[in-house]
Amino acid sequence: MYRVTTRTRAATFAAFAALALIGLGLILPAFASRSLIQDLFFILTMLTLAQLWNLIAGFGGMVSVGQQAFVGIGAYAMFAGVILWGWDPVPAILLGGVAGFLLAIPMAFFAFRLQGAYFAIGTWVIAEVTRLLVAQWKTLGGGTGTSLPREATSDIIGVETIADLFSLRDAAARDVLAYWLALVLAVGTMTAIYALLRSRTGLALAAVRDNDNAARSVGVDARRVKWIVFLAAATMTGLVGALIYVQTARISPDAAFSVANWTAYVIFIAVIGGIGRLEGPIVGVLIFWGLQTAFADYGSWYLLALGILAIATMLFAPRGLWGLIHDRTGLALFPVQRRLILEGAKDG
């Protein structure tokens, strides 16, 4: 008797290790420094953005360079909720997800009519148009941007409780709250993507990525699958964008819709780590953060280091660093590929 499985012993170990890391992450603010919490917030938010881009590009074959549109519109939606409607910044984060979803509908409507490089350019053009339109929003600062009101940042839900719990000042407590929310988003996003890829929709997505016409010929509704994945990624990206700007408390169109910060760096993280693999962005974001930290005192020299590393990876490990590890060892911490094994045989 044979059965189909995706489970491996390495994946079982990775699951227990992930649970331990999540538990450690939850209690970390009790003894970690504020700078470490801020670094982890950056790592978690960039990891989430990279996983979402990896979902649509690496697993779905839709290479977008317009993801900054969802970061920016999500951030501005949160600011609108706080400044215009008096919402607390934490529940206002949900408006970022709604805004990302709503923006993704017209973007997908136009972009899905394009293929390959035209699709990538089309998403970037729509993102730039969105930035220009938001820059005309005078109530939220227009082209120069604005800041969250002091009364809003001083009364954020949960900050006082965290400050009392860990004996922190309000500013440090806000960082802890943002870090915890980033941890929830990162874990939730990776769990949802993993579940999706192991489902029938995940199989359909892989088929559409590999050969759209062949997938349609065997009954896969390619358009429906693309819409589901694109809208889901846009919604989550909007949430992440809103959270990032809750933590920074200052926004401008150029920063919120920065193609370098929210798309170029994200693509670097996914490609260096290994596109089309859940482990890839984890490796990539650690390398990216390490390079930024190492070259922190050398201005933009880290950009040169990123470029050299990107070129070297494309030449010697075109499937990314984790792809290279997988090819050499067969190791998969988050396996999504189905394997046919004999009943009674040991899983690898």
C-alpha positions as a printed NumPy array, in Angstrom:
array([[  0.   ,   0.   ,   0.   ],
       [  1.175,   3.489,  -0.825],
       [  0.198,   6.839,   0.625],
       [  0.839,  10.47 ,  -0.259],
       [  2.46 ,  12.66 ,   2.389],
       [  4.347,  15.888,   2.834],
       [  5.568,  15.12 ,   6.368],
       [  9.25 ,  14.593,   7.112],
       [ 11.231,  14.156,  10.316],
       [ 12.936,  17.492,   9.681],
       [  9.527,  19.16 ,   9.408],
       [  8.422,  17.625,  12.714],
       [ 11.556,  18.935,  14.417],
       [ 11.042,  22.345,  12.779],
       [  7.469,  22.494,  14.099],
       [  8.614,  21.934,  17.701],
       [ 11.479,  24.414,  17.241],
       [  9.051,  26.992,  15.832],
       [  6.718,  26.582,  18.825],
       [  9.663,  27.054,  21.182],
       [ 10.787,  30.191,  19.317],
       [  7.267,  31.62 ,  19.373],
       [  7.081,  31.031,  23.125],
       [ 10.461,  32.686,  23.573],
       [  9.355,  35.569,  21.381],
       [  6.31 ,  36.211,  23.547],
       [  8.309,  36.473,  26.78 ],
       [ 11.352,  38.159,  25.235],
       [ 10.317,  41.734,  26.197],
       [ 10.691,  40.75 ,  29.866],
       [ 14.493,  40.756,  29.562],
       [ 15.45 ,  42.05 ,  26.094],
       [ 16.734,  45.544,  25.398],
       [ 14.65 ,  48.08 ,  23.51 ],
       [ 17.083,  48.05 ,  20.584],
       [ 16.705,  44.271,  20.234],
       [ 12.91 ,  44.589,  20.259],
       [ 13.138,  47.213,  17.517],
       [ 15.463,  44.992,  15.472],
       [ 13.089,  42.05 ,  15.823],
       [ 10.164,  44.235,  14.777],
       [ 12.063,  45.133,  11.605],
       [ 12.97 ,  41.482,  10.948],
       [  9.418,  40.233,  11.491],
       [  7.743,  42.872,   9.33 ],
       [ 10.225,  42.436,   6.477],
       [  9.901,  38.645,   6.773],
       [  6.127,  38.917,   6.468],
       [  6.359,  41.191,   3.434],
       [  8.888,  38.829,   1.822],
       [  6.711,  35.773,   2.46 ],
       [  3.724,  37.528,   0.891],
       [  5.712,  38.573,  -2.178],
       [  7.111,  35.031,  -2.353],
       [  3.557,  33.689,  -2.33 ],
       [  2.449,  35.622,  -5.393],
       [  5.766,  35.555,  -7.287],
       [  7.562,  32.408,  -6.138],
       [  4.537,  30.147,  -5.775],
       [  2.118,  31.941,  -8.097],
       [  4.403,  33.168, -10.862],
       [  3.06 ,  36.756, -10.642],
       [  6.203,  38.885, -10.337],
       [  4.953,  42.186,  -8.938],
       [  7.078,  45.271,  -8.34 ],
       [  4.141,  47.25 ,  -7.03 ],
       [  3.761,  45.817,  -3.529],
       [  4.663,  49.193,  -2.061],
       [  1.179,  50.302,  -3.115],
       [ -0.4  ,  48.042,  -0.495],
       [  2.075,  49.062,   2.205],
       [  1.395,  52.723,   1.511],
       [ -2.377,  52.542,   1.174],
       [ -2.59 ,  50.398,   4.3  ],
       [ -0.545,  52.923,   6.263],
       [ -2.585,  55.867,   5.012],
       [ -5.846,  54.068,   5.792],
       [ -4.657,  53.59 ,   9.366],
       [ -3.72 ,  57.285,   9.61 ],
       [ -7.126,  58.242,   8.213],
       [ -8.845,  56.126,  10.845],
       [ -6.855,  57.767,  13.636],
       [ -6.832,  61.395,  12.458],
       [-10.187,  61.687,  10.694],
       [-12.366,  59.255,  12.627],
       [-10.687,  59.168,  16.028],
       [ -9.886,  55.451,  16.058],
       [ -7.255,  53.949,  18.322],
       [ -4.173,  53.066,  16.199],
       [ -4.338,  49.334,  17.009],
       [ -7.857,  48.609,  15.683],
       [ -7.158,  51.124,  12.89 ],
       [ -4.574,  48.625,  11.591],
       [ -7.52 ,  46.599,  10.296],
       [ -8.366,  49.484,   7.977],
       [ -4.992,  48.892,   6.341],
       [ -6.041,  45.381,   5.396],
       [ -9.358,  46.606,   4.021],
       [ -7.614,  49.32 ,   1.995],
       [ -5.099,  46.823,   0.606],
       [ -7.931,  44.513,  -0.433],
       [ -9.886,  47.303,  -2.13 ],
       [ -6.823,  48.595,  -4.006],
       [ -5.941,  45.082,  -5.164],
       [ -9.249,  44.719,  -7.018],
       [ -8.601,  47.356,  -9.726],
       [ -4.877,  46.524,  -9.757],
       [ -5.584,  42.857, -10.442],
       [ -8.287,  43.74 , -12.987],
       [ -5.75 ,  45.592, -15.128],
       [ -2.546,  43.697, -14.291],
       [ -3.978,  40.231, -14.975],
       [ -4.398,  41.259, -18.581],
       [ -0.613,  41.541, -18.813],
       [  2.062,  38.847, -18.846],
       [  5.679,  38.578, -17.718],
       [  7.616,  41.832, -17.641],
       [  4.511,  43.77 , -18.654],
       [  2.739,  42.504, -15.527],
       [  5.649,  43.669, -13.342],
       [  5.763,  47.105, -14.982],
       [  1.98 ,  47.4  , -14.799],
       [  1.906,  46.836, -11.039],
       [  4.673,  49.425, -10.562],
       [  2.792,  51.999, -12.659],
       [ -0.408,  51.471, -10.654],
       [  1.58 ,  51.842,  -7.419],
       [  3.05 ,  55.132,  -8.641],
       [ -0.369,  56.435,  -9.653],
       [ -1.651,  55.54 ,  -6.191],
       [  1.249,  57.434,  -4.598],
       [  0.533,  60.529,  -6.67 ],
       [ -3.154,  60.429,  -5.773],
       [ -2.455,  60.001,  -2.05 ],
       [ -0.013,  62.939,  -2.199],
       [ -3.005,  65.138,  -3.035],
       [ -4.746,  64.172,   0.226],
       [ -4.268,  67.486,   2.014],
       [ -6.055,  66.372,   5.186],
       [ -3.271,  63.854,   5.785],
       [ -0.415,  66.207,   4.98 ],
       [ -0.362,  66.083,   1.196],
       [  3.097,  65.573,  -0.273],
       [  4.952,  66.339,   2.96 ],
       [  3.05 ,  63.877,   5.128],
       [  1.942,  64.066,   8.746],
       [  2.319,  62.473,  12.174],
       [ -0.064,  60.652,  14.461],
       [ -1.574,  63.024,  17.067],
       [  0.194,  62.974,  20.419],
       [ -3.028,  62.095,  22.221],
       [ -3.478,  59.062,  19.947],
       [  0.023,  57.681,  20.535],
       [ -0.156,  58.296,  24.287],
       [ -3.386,  56.31 ,  24.764],
       [ -2.854,  53.285,  22.495],
       [ -4.741,  50.212,  23.682],
       [ -2.499,  47.921,  25.725],
       [  0.442,  50.294,  26.165],
       [ -0.327,  51.158,  29.776],
       [ -0.729,  47.485,  30.684],
       [  2.592,  46.593,  29.046],
       [  4.328,  49.528,  30.746],
       [  3.101,  48.351,  34.15 ],
       [  3.887,  44.696,  33.421],
       [  7.511,  45.254,  32.396],
       [  8.147,  48.566,  34.216],
       [  8.767,  50.408,  30.954],
       [  8.259,  53.944,  29.717],
       [  5.401,  54.502,  27.311],
       [  7.687,  54.757,  24.253],
       [  9.345,  51.408,  25.032],
       [  5.95 ,  49.849,  25.794],
       [  4.689,  50.954,  22.355],
       [  7.671,  49.187,  20.792],
       [  6.804,  46.   ,  22.689],
       [  3.174,  46.193,  21.561],
       [  4.237,  46.709,  17.935],
       [  6.695,  43.812,  18.242],
       [  4.013,  41.463,  19.58 ],
       [  1.645,  42.45 ,  16.779],
       [  4.432,  41.888,  14.238],
       [  5.07 ,  38.444,  15.744],
       [  1.38 ,  37.557,  15.442],
       [  1.283,  38.757,  11.827],
       [  4.459,  36.88 ,  10.888],
       [  3.368,  33.6  ,  12.487],
       [ -0.178,  33.919,  11.158],
       [  1.019,  34.715,   7.637],
       [  3.47 ,  31.81 ,   7.463],
       [  0.926,  29.395,   8.917],
       [ -1.75 ,  30.508,   6.45 ],
       [  0.63 ,  30.278,   3.469],
       [  1.811,  26.82 ,   4.539],
       [ -1.785,  25.618,   4.908],
       [ -2.701,  27.117,   1.539],
       [  0.205,  25.461,  -0.257],
       [ -0.725,  22.065,   1.185],
       [ -4.344,  22.441,   0.065],
       [ -5.97 ,  21.789,  -3.306],
       [ -5.766,  25.522,  -4.002],
       [ -2.007,  25.295,  -3.434],
       [ -1.748,  22.502,  -5.982],
       [ -3.766,  24.568,  -8.439],
       [ -1.522,  27.578,  -7.805],
       [  1.601,  25.519,  -8.549],
       [  0.007,  24.219, -11.742],
       [ -0.876,  27.743, -12.873],
       [  2.654,  28.938, -12.131],
       [  4.284,  26.104, -14.077],
       [  1.986,  26.209, -17.11 ],
       [ -1.153,  28.318, -17.178],
       [ -2.592,  26.701, -20.307],
       [ -1.895,  23.157, -19.12 ],
       [ -3.538,  23.934, -15.776],
       [ -6.657,  25.211, -17.543],
       [ -6.766,  22.102, -19.716],
       [ -7.143,  19.838, -16.668],
       [ -9.908,  21.921, -15.127],
       [ -8.038,  24.423, -12.946],
       [ -9.757,  27.806, -12.748],
       [ -6.525,  29.779, -13.15 ],
       [ -8.182,  33.188, -12.952],
       [ -9.962,  32.339,  -9.685],
       [ -6.772,  30.993,  -8.09 ],
       [ -4.795,  34.101,  -9.073],
       [ -7.479,  36.403,  -7.703],
       [ -7.627,  34.557,  -4.372],
       [ -3.873,  34.645,  -3.855],
       [ -3.379,  38.215,  -5.049],
       [ -6.203,  39.628,  -2.921],
       [ -5.075,  37.695,   0.157],
       [ -1.465,  38.889,  -0.228],
       [ -2.599,  42.482,  -0.76 ],
       [ -4.796,  42.404,   2.346],
       [ -1.999,  41.088,   4.55 ],
       [  0.513,  43.521,   3.044],
       [ -1.851,  46.368,   3.882],
       [ -2.004,  45.159,   7.494],
       [  1.791,  45.054,   7.702],
       [  2.063,  48.546,   6.213],
       [ -0.387,  49.903,   8.774],
       [  1.526,  48.243,  11.626],
       [  4.871,  49.617,  10.434],
       [  3.512,  53.149,  10.497],
       [  1.854,  52.696,  13.875],
       [  5.365,  52.056,  15.149],
       [  6.995,  54.963,  13.276],
       [  4.018,  57.337,  13.885],
       [  5.132,  59.517,  10.943],
       [  4.159,  59.137,   7.295],
       [  4.766,  60.716,   3.892],
       [  3.898,  59.499,   0.384],
       [  7.537,  59.023,  -0.628],
       [  8.281,  56.895,   2.439],
       [  5.051,  54.897,   2.513],
       [  5.183,  54.12 ,  -1.222],
       [  8.957,  53.635,  -1.423],
       [  9.756,  51.069,  -4.088],
       [ 13.203,  50.53 ,  -2.538],
       [ 12.074,  49.899,   1.036],
       [  8.947,  47.837,   0.418],
       [  9.585,  46.082,  -2.886],
       [ 13.28 ,  46.075,  -3.885],
       [ 14.503,  44.981,  -0.445],
       [ 11.667,  42.475,  -0.177],
       [ 12.558,  40.956,  -3.545],
       [ 16.222,  40.816,  -2.479],
       [ 15.278,  38.952,   0.704],
       [ 13.148,  36.405,  -1.148],
       [ 15.569,  35.849,  -4.03 ],
       [ 18.716,  35.591,  -1.889],
       [ 17.072,  33.172,   0.52 ],
       [ 15.359,  31.125,  -2.14 ],
       [ 12.272,  32.075,  -4.108],
       [  9.463,  29.526,  -4.112],
       [ 10.405,  28.142,  -0.683],
       [  9.009,  29.128,   2.7  ],
       [ 12.451,  28.795,   4.255],
       [ 13.979,  31.21 ,   1.744],
       [ 12.715,  34.526,   3.148],
       [ 13.733,  33.447,   6.664],
       [ 17.328,  33.01 ,   5.54 ],
       [ 17.159,  36.114,   3.349],
       [ 15.836,  38.476,   6.013],
       [ 18.536,  37.426,   8.478],
       [ 21.226,  38.08 ,   5.864],
       [ 19.647,  41.416,   4.947],
       [ 19.442,  42.515,   8.59 ],
       [ 23.007,  41.329,   9.205],
       [ 24.347,  43.347,   6.292],
       [ 22.438,  46.447,   7.363],
       [ 23.801,  46.092,  10.894],
       [ 27.374,  45.399,   9.778],
       [ 27.428,  48.393,   7.422],
       [ 25.418,  50.724,   9.673],
       [ 28.413,  53.054,  10.078],
       [ 29.29 ,  53.096,   6.375],
       [ 26.314,  54.923,   4.919],
       [ 25.012,  53.345,   1.743],
       [ 27.932,  50.916,   1.417],
       [ 25.587,  48.147,   2.467],
       [ 23.795,  48.678,  -0.866],
       [ 27.04 ,  47.731,  -2.605],
       [ 27.279,  44.659,  -0.392],
       [ 23.694,  43.737,  -1.259],
       [ 24.45 ,  44.092,  -4.954],
       [ 27.582,  41.95 ,  -4.794],
       [ 25.776,  39.271,  -2.804],
       [ 22.842,  39.31 ,  -5.209],
       [ 25.126,  38.874,  -8.227],
       [ 27.093,  36.088,  -6.539],
       [ 23.905,  34.275,  -5.572],
       [ 22.456,  34.475,  -9.081],
       [ 25.717,  33.144, -10.52 ],
       [ 26.462,  30.331,  -8.072],
       [ 23.103,  29.592,  -6.397],
       [ 20.332,  30.662,  -8.799],
       [ 17.712,  28.938,  -6.62 ],
       [ 18.812,  30.942,  -3.582],
       [ 20.827,  29.945,  -0.54 ],
       [ 18.146,  27.671,   0.851],
       [ 17.701,  26.15 ,  -2.589],
       [ 21.416,  25.352,  -2.542],
       [ 21.095,  23.777,   0.914],
       [ 18.084,  21.752,  -0.206],
       [ 19.858,  20.515,  -3.333],
       [ 22.865,  19.385,  -1.289],
       [ 21.02 ,  17.858,   1.691],
       [ 17.367,  17.401,   0.72 ],
       [ 16.424,  19.298,   3.883],
       [ 12.919,  20.846,   3.926],
       [ 11.653,  22.475,   7.12 ],
       [  8.283,  23.393,   5.604],
       [  7.677,  20.709,   2.958],
       [  4.793,  21.279,   0.574],
       [  5.729,  18.803,  -2.154],
       [  3.762,  15.551,  -2.131],
       [  5.711,  12.287,  -1.899],
       [  4.505,   8.759,  -2.582],
       [  5.796,   6.365,   0.062],
       [  5.258,   2.707,   0.894],
       [  3.173,   2.051,   4.028],
       [  5.451,   1.019,   6.856],
       [  8.478,   2.741,   5.351],
       [ 10.185,   5.452,   7.399],
       [  9.689,   9.076,   6.403],
       [ 12.847,  10.914,   5.336]])
